[in-house]
Amino acid sequence: DDSDQFGNHPTGRLGYGSAFDTGLRWSASAGTGFKAPTFNDLYYPWSSNPALKPEESTSLNLGVAQYAASWNWTFNLYETRLDQAIALDSTWTPYNIAKARIRGAELTGFVSLAGFDINAQASLTDARDRSEGAASYDNLLPRRARSSGRVDVDRSFGPLRVGITAAGSGHRFDNAANSVRLAGYGTVDLRVEYAINDAWSVQARAANVFDRDYETVAWYNQPGREYQLTLRYRSK
């Protein structure tokens, strides 16, 4: 990255993996990252910070996976360390967190069973402020849930395909002091798709069908029940 304002920042990534006859595969990767503040971060009226510094990171990922004809799974462990992480305070003004550390684990899986296609995902994340001497030292980073997951179940009946998604998220904190707690939540979505022919299809979708009230940012409610109708064309 070559920035007139923040200078040159080379980044890179190195990975290695190996597969076995059993379908198992392991992998490891490490990399660095650089993120410059956006123009809005620096200069947007009433919610900007011209003193923002660019964010830099180093990451490590270890993974194992197994693939078969009708099922597969993956498991990954990761850690990211950030310098001058860019975050937003309660007034939507960006600021730098001197040092932060994010550790996590993610498990995904797929199985085709009795005509049903089932996808599942679960993740645990521990994202903490590691700025020595700061009042927020070792607190959880704001607006990041520690746990989340979802399950998708779909089935086809000729040209008709129906599906359901159940998703959930644990609680999170809205501020660096971890004094404003936002409750966890769960939602359910429904969908039905009909293939008119090889090129055209139509899908109807209902999101958050139980009209759950929840927030991922304090005082900003997420949408309630929503409906969507989509006409899709795929060229060959």
N, C-alpha and C positions, 0 to 999 in steps of 0.2 A: 504494500500500500504506500503510495506516494502522495502525501497531503501537504499542500502549501502551508497549512496552518499548524499541523501537528508533526510534520517531518516524515521520514521513511521508516516503515515498520515491516520487516520481512517476517513471514509466517510460514509454517510448514506442517506436514503430517506424514507419519511413517506407520505402516501397518503390516502385519504378517498373519497368515492363517494357514491351517492345514486340515485336510479332510481324511477321514478313515473309511474303510469299507463298510462299516456299520451305519453310515450316514451321519455320524457325528462329525462336527467341525468345530475347531476352536480358533479364536482370533485374538489378537492384541494390537492396540494402536495407541499412538501418542501424538499430540499435536499442540500447536500454539495458535492463538487467535488475537485479532486486533479489531476494535470497533471504535470508530470516530464518532463523536456526537453529531447528530443531524443538525441541519440549519434551524429547525424548529426547537430542538433542545437548547440551542445557543441563543436564539434571537426572537422566538415567538412572543408577542406581547402578553404580559401578565403571568406567564408560566414558562419562563426560560431561565437559563443560567449561563451567562457568557464566560464564566470561570471554569466550566466543565473541562475535565481532562479526559483523554481517550481511555477506553477500557482495554486491558490486555489480559490474556488468559493462557493457561497451560492445562491440558486435559490428558487423561489416561483412561482407556477402556479395555476391559477384559470380557470376552464373551465365549459362550459355548452354545451349540445348536445341533439339532438333529432333524433330518428331513426324510420322510417316507412318502409313498404314493398318496395316501389319504390323510396324512397328519404331519405336523411339524411343530417344533417348539424352539424358542430361543431364550437365553438368559444372559443378561449383561450386567456387569458391575462397572461403575465409572466414578471418577473424581475430577472436578474442575476447580482450579484455584485462580481467582481473579484479583487483579490490581486495579483500583479505581473503577470498580463496578458501577455502572450507570443505573440509577433507580429513580423512582418518583416518590415524592413525599405526599402527605395528605392533601396538599393544594395542587397536586399535579405538576409541581416544579421539580425538574431533574436535579439530582445531586450525585456526588461520588461517594461510594463506600470504599474506604482505603484498601481493605482486604476482605475477601469473602471466600468461602469454601463450600462447594456443593458436592455431596456424596449421594449416590443412589444405586438402586437395583431395579431392573425391569424384567418381567417375565411375560412372554407372549406365547400363544399357542393357537393352533388350528386343527380341526378334525372334521371330516365328512362322515356323518353317522346317520344311517337310516334315512338318507335323502336330505338331511339337514346339514348346512354348512355353518359351523360354529367357530367364531373367532373370539379370543379372550386376551385381555391385557391387564396387568397389574403393576403398579410401580410404587416404590418407597423412595422418598427424597429427603435428605437432611441438608438444608441450605442455611448456612450460618454466617453471621458477621464475625470476622476474625481480626478486626481492627484493634490492635493493642492500645489500651488506655481509653477507648471510647466507652461511653455509657451503655451502648448497645452491644458491647463485646459478648460473643457467644449466643446472642439472641438469634432467633430464626429470621431469615430475610423476609421482608414484608410481601404479602400477597402471593405466597407460594404454599400450596397445600403439601403436607408431608406424605399423603397417601392418595391414590386415585386408581380407578379401574373401570373397565367396561366389558360388556359381553354383547356380541352381535350374533343373532341367529337368523338365517335366511333359508328359504326353501323354494324350489321352482316346481310349478305345475304346468308343464308345457311352456307356452309363451308367457305365463303369469308367474311372477316372483314376488313373494311377500317376506317381510323381515321385521325384526324388532331389535332395538338397542337399549340396553340398560347401562347407565353410567353413573358413577358416584365419585365424590371427592371428599376428603377429610377437611377438618377446620384449617383455617389460616389466620394470620394476624395482618392487620391493615397498616401497621406502623412499625418503625424500627424498635420502639420501646416494648413491643409485644403487649401493649395494654388494651388494644382494640381487637377483639376476637370475632371473626366471622365464622358462623356455624358451617359444618359440612352439609352436603346436599346430595340428592340422587334424582335422576330424571329418566324418563322412558320415552323413546321415540318409536313410531310405527311408520312403515312404508309399504307401498305396493307398486309394482312396475309391470307394465304390459308391453311386450314386444309386438308392435304392429306388423313389422317385417324385419328383414335383416338390417335395414338402415335406420328405421324410425322406432322410437319407443316413447312411452309416456309414463311418468312416475308421479304418484301422489304421496305426500309425506306430512305427518303430523309430529311436531316436536314438542317435548315437554307436555305430553298428553294429560298429565294429572295437574297441570297448571301450578307447579311448585314455585313458591317465592324463595329466592335465594340471591345472595350477593357474592361477587368475587372482589369487589371494591366497596368500601363502606359508603352507604347512602346512594349507591347506584344499582338499582334492581336489574337483574337479568330479565330478558323477555319471558313472558308467560307462554301460554299455549300458542303455537304458531302452525299455520298450514301453508303448504307449498305445492304447486303443480308445475311440473317440468316436462317440456317436450324436447326430446333429444334426437339429434341426427348424427350418425356415424358414417363417414365415407369409407369405402373399401380401399 
